[in-house]
Amino acid sequence: MPELEKIDHVHVYAPNRLEAERWYKEVLDFSRVNALEKWFIEGGPLTISNGGVHLALFQNKDKKSTTIAFSVDSENYLAWKKKLTFHGVLFVENDHELSWSIYFSDPYENPFEITSYCYDEIAKIQSEA
């Protein structure tokens, strides 16, 4: 049976790709993938990345959404909570008993999740806070 290796990219819709690019750069540390910029110049997606995660920003005024979940370790989980708070991004945190997740949306109402399976480490830190 064939297996999937990883998520290659996720389509994200926004009314203005350049505004979206700025938000993703400032808040989530994404940067433009220069090797794929030809698509953007020709009216296609503006591809941005952070590590091995790629988002393809498509211009669309109609609301479309898919939850995008990023996986992190415990240290980064806590760092993302601080960064989202710093940028005034409202989020909900959920203890799933096997993992912890932070749920939030970008300015275009695209939903996101940052999740960590370092459950015990985060639970310990949360209880000490």
Secondary structure, 3 states (H helix, E strand, C coil): CCCCCCCCCEEEEECCHHHHHHHHHHHHCCEECHHHHHHHHCCCCEEEEECCEEEEEEECCCCCCCCEEEECCHHHHHHHHHHHHHCCCCEEEEECCCCEEEEEECCCCCEEEEEECCHHHHHHHHHHC
